Amino acid sequence: MGLSLVVARLMGPSTAVLDMVSSVLSIVSSLAVLVGLFTPASATILAATIAWFWFPVHAEVLRLGVPAALMTIAVAVAISLLGPGAFSIDARLFGPREIVISRGVRAPRT
């Protein structure tokens, strides 16, 4: 019963507060992704915000509609999985990421 009330309230006509929260979260997480601050977390928040608030309610208002919302979600998920770049604030705070490729087991020479 609690979940249905939450969904009914989210989809109801009085979503001004949720729209404001959605826009603030989107702007803050977009700026954090732009400068590379806590990139995986902020990109995940951005993707979730777009998927939860923009897509079902406002996707038709966007210039390209649903494909633009889906593309933005896909880019945010990709950035959250790839992580920060070399010139991000995360790289300065936590150090650059280093990829180590092990040589593994060599085959015996015959």
Secondary structure, DSSP 8 states (H G I E B T S, - for coil): -HHHHHHHHHTSS--HHHHHHHHHHHHHHHHHHHHTSSHHHHHHHHHHHIIIIIIIIITTTSSS-HHHHHHHHHHHHHHHHH---TTSHHHHHH----------------
